[in-house]
């Protein structure tokens, strides 16, 4: 099966703070890959598809804030955790440029 993505993903892990917009319960985790359009994160709880989350990513002294939508959530094999896909829905222009520059630097190494 061919996977079609608008942006290529970079496999890298950084901490991320998330907060569900419905429950307002923050949680801290890491993401396992990222692109200009979204990220894959680990969650201790199931995250409902189409739910919205505020996020803060600390990329080496650059804080990226925004909102995103959970587009999929699947259990990890042999673990009591979940993988979840977060699609960015609101991210300001300067944060998107910071993220884009960061990803370009990672790609060029």
Steps between C-alpha positions, in 0.01 A plus 500: 500500500646837401483768764439852375629782716510867422826541699782255563548388858821521702554227759608690810377521859438813705277576798154638439238638739143427392163607633166375376266784413200309636648375830768765561718232661864556401739211443865481413643257248739476207443493130677240287486671161402841368435691180370846413150353504493296820665251731478151646487488878479250782205512739419311818129538419293446188452831316171527313526550126388852398566638850702820520814556706714802584870420485834654595820355354841603629739475206839592643414840653211565261149453636244410232136536603189412309191286473446174323251225429545133584467318168575147623578319825618138522624283787872424510585134471590342836450826692223679682553817296379643172648653188301801379519717192453874557430720198585867554191718457617830654863607511617858454728600213812559711461164678453325166816669367695393810378143453576507127853632564557236767386220267717634218804502730430140605460392136828661396710313760 
